[in-house]
């Protein structure tokens, strides 16, 4: 369950043979040229960024455009991560598998997986634990149309309460779903297509009275962000975001002072990383994304702006201190204004390859580590070979042009191989 499929034990000789044999075949595929350098974007942006009404948000970048989705099907698009244009509803259908006509469509989790858009959603009745579940819909583009594939699992499938608030994580090519709301934070392995769960693989990440879990992988850690306190009460909301970290996806996740998140059950008893103020009330249910410079940004909602209730979209920078703990916004509180994120005039990247986000090991702008083990080795060459025609590679030609000829083809696989 936890293994790395790697390169299947390929030898140097067999790898050379595969590259040589494929060169002619790959010669005819479409190639991409280098993209432009990042724009020097100046100025400040101000929170909240809007649009109003967005809560429980999820964000995705696709070919240089950002898309944000929220509870109630709303979605918006942006070229700079802070100026949002509402686009109406992401889906125009209602799930029909819950049984309660009052069940809602909540907390979307939108991801690029297998070169498609996967939208996981919560289907539940407000205030009830009567067998809610998590469904999945797919599309070829973030603007849809999305096709519903029904439930991935429900309470009765996994014997856990309140199966909502999903977060897809892909590790070494294997998809997992993290979820939970006030009855523990849990994870489970999914089938390779991401449509179903694998029985007997569930594990616990955190205790009660937390929800909206999401993960950031950085600094050789998995950072687990969760919301605690009470949402949805307008100016009376006490929502805030806490964090723990682990060297493994499977835990244990601990606070800075070493406490296991599975043993923390009271509201606000963990390690706060983003707390509300009198101006920004009810900070919670976050997502995160990297900009073109590689900096992390947290998107989340507030429940009220001062004494004016209503959910609003917020954006704040995530930095890391000397001990590799995240610091969000202005020392753990929302910033009123902040320098803008860095954006490209061409597609940002990198996109995940087989579920792993590639890394630039030497700062030259090229992503040598495709397998996620922070070294350059044969699994990286094999992964590039297997995915050379994928949009994840072709849309980011500058990151994989190892031969330096301005295109991405078999010569780049050979050049990467020769660097091992």
Secondary structure, 3 states (H helix, E strand, C coil): CCCCCCCCCCCHHHHHHHHHHHHHHHCCCCCCCCCCCCCCCCCEEECCCCCECCCCCEEEEECCEEEEECCCCEEEEECCCCCCEEEEECCCCCCCCCCCCCCEEEEEEEEEECCEEEEEEEEECCCCCCCCEEEEEEECCCCCCCEEEEEEEEHHHHCCCCCCCCEEEEECCEEEEEECECCCEEEEEECCCCCCECCCCCEEEECCCCEEEEEEEECCEEEEEEEECCCCCHHHCCCEEEEEEECCCCCCCECCCCCEHHHCCCCCCCCEEEECCCCEECCEEEEEEECCCCCEEEEEEEEEECCEEEEEEEEEEEEECCCCCEEECCCCECCCEEECCCCCCCCCCCCEECCEECECCCCCCCCCECCCCCCCCHHHHHHHHHCCCCHHHHCCHHHHCCCCCCCCCHHHHHHHHHHC
